[in-house]
Amino acid sequence: MRPTGPTAGHRPDSPRAWLVVAAAFVAGFVVFGITYSIGVFLEPIAAEFQVSRAAASSLFSITGLVFYFSGPITGRLSDGFGPAIVVGAGALLTGASLVLAGLLDRWWISYIVYGLGVGLGAACAYVPTLALVGGWFERRRTTALGIAAAGTGCGMLVVPPASAALTAEFGWRVAFTVLGVVCAALLAACAAMVAPPPLGGSNPHRPLHRIVRSRAFVLLYVSWVLATTALFVPFVFLPAFALEQGAGLVAASALLSLFGGASILGRVSIGATSERIGIVALFKISVLIMAASYAVWLAATSYAALAGFAVVLGLAYGVRIALMPGVLIEAFGTQDLGAVLGLFFTATGVAAAIGPILAGTIVDHTGDFRWAVAFALAMGLLGFAAVVALRFGCKTRIEVPVQRSHQS
């Protein structure tokens, strides 16, 4: 049976709560470090299998699609049966899929083994761990969410250059095998650290369609689809763009590390700022800055300019993704947060399905990465246009007619 309320050692803001934050941090480190290192592997994989950039980038799209559209299922399973088994399954799936992908000799099988296996494993590991954090905190929730979300930035800081170094020395197949073993071990440790939260666990499951149909959810969802469609363009093509400008492989992959490092600063600094101006206002500002940053990339003619773009985008992205769970809690509470978060993550799945493929097609047909950058700029501005209409304040709870947990 799941615990139905705070017990000794399982109280909000307790030392046990910070262990859950650590698990969420590590899970984010692994999942996003691996998922967004695909830009490092894009060129060698495309060359070996003799496929186009659009075909190679579709591997990223399939992985993202499975990852984010599996979120409602893995989140609901974690809400109902506890997170340890779900996260443990994620460890097995992610590690085994990476190792097997490094052994394949046919391109189409990669879509199944890597796309399905890594995507589903990531959903099992990441969605439940991040959703747990909000239910373990009352007083320091925003700070805890920021630290937990910083794991994704740290993963981007460490994993891409490590992947590039492994690929340069041993080839992409060996790199996949090493990453698979390490990821399985780290995620297994996360499974041992997680536990159901003391807040939001005592009420019956509520009908999620009421949340999905609410004005706040729709506006947030549309904005997230558009802005994240733009975000996937540098995730996949920024290293290749830098290579075309004359940068080396390690230097090109270091741009993703700069992005990840800057996003860490954005995530861990949100506590005091959000208290002053409000979570929703800060969320809107972060979306605007993300959109504006693509203009810097579009005009870039040097590595320094690309580095500046990576830093600005990373800072804004870090703030946005760290605030997202808090915005959902402000709107809908902590009850069934795993399922709510999983549903919202499907917005990223939609963006993953269309962003890299459209951008890759644009590059293949024009022969110029800058047209893909212009596409990202347009999507980013539309994303801000959608979110600017969001009107509930940081202290205003949008009521869904269900029984509430005792916290506000």
Phi, psi and omega in degrees: 000143175285149173295144183254003178184179182297134174233174181303128182081354181232045180261156176302143177064019180274169174304325178299326179297322181288335173293323175295321175300318179299318179297317179296321178299311182294318179299317177297320177303311183291307188296311183281329176299317179287310186301318185264011168273359182300333177298329177292322184273351189303308185292312180296325178292315179299321181291317183293318182269357178056054177240163181286167176297323179296319179293318180294317181291339178293339174298319175296319181296317180295316178301313179296321180299312179294316180305303189281329178278348172276346183305315179299327180286310181292326176295317179292320177298320178293319177299321187273324188241359182096151190277339189299314182294319182294315180293323176298320176297323177297322178298314181294313183296313183296311182297312182296322182293320178296315180298314180295322180298329178287349181257352187286149177239006177233131188298315187296332179291334179299327178299325182278308186292307181282307184300309182284313185293308180292321180298313180291320178298320179296320179295322178294325185274319192271311185300311180297320183292317179293320181295330181297325190301316182300326180278354178261358185224147171239301186286322187242036185296312183298318178297315180297318178296322178296317179294316179300316181291339179295341178301323180295320178294320178295324177297318178292332180287323188261315191289316181302311178293327176295319178296319179296318179295316178297318181294318180296325184273318189238349184099161187291333181292315177295321178301317178301317182295313180298314180298322180298315181294315181295317181297318179300318181294316181293318181290329175297323176296322177298319180300328180284341184265338188279157177203151178302146185281153177284341181254140174081011184254356187265341183274156176295157176299139182258158179290114187288344180296334177294323178288314183300327182275354182288152181300318182298316181295317182297314180296315179298319183294313180297316178299318182294319178301310185293310183293327181281331171303317176295320185295327182289342179296307176292328177305318185267322192249352181298315177300317179295322177299316180294322177300319179295331179276359175109001179284155175281172184298314181293318178296321179295316179291335179295338176297322176293327177291320175299316176303312180296318179297318178295324180293330176298314178300319179297320183290314186281350183260007189281340188303299184294320181296316181293331177292328182280316187248351179098145184297314185292319178298316179294324177300314179298317180299319181296321179294320179296315181295320176304313181298315183294332184295332181294336175295326177295315178297318182300325182268356187293134176232006181218164178296324180298319179294321177296322177295319177298318176301315181299322181291312181297312179298319180297317178301310182293319178297319179300317178296314184299311185287330177289328181280337188304312177299322178295322177296318178296322178293318177302323184277320193232358179084183183265347181298130179057036185295329178300315180291319179297314180296319178298318177298317181294325180297342176298338176298320177291326176299317177300314180296320179295329182287327186253328187297298182298321182294315178297315180295318178297320178296320178299316180294316181298324184275332182259336185072015184223120180296336186293333175293326175292325177294319177298322175299317178297319179299315180297315180296321179297318179294321176294325177297320177291321179301326180286316186283338182295340179279355180291129191238355181278143184276170185293342179251008183256121179265123173286119187280129171249128188289073174221169177291136183261155168286171188285346181272158181256000000 
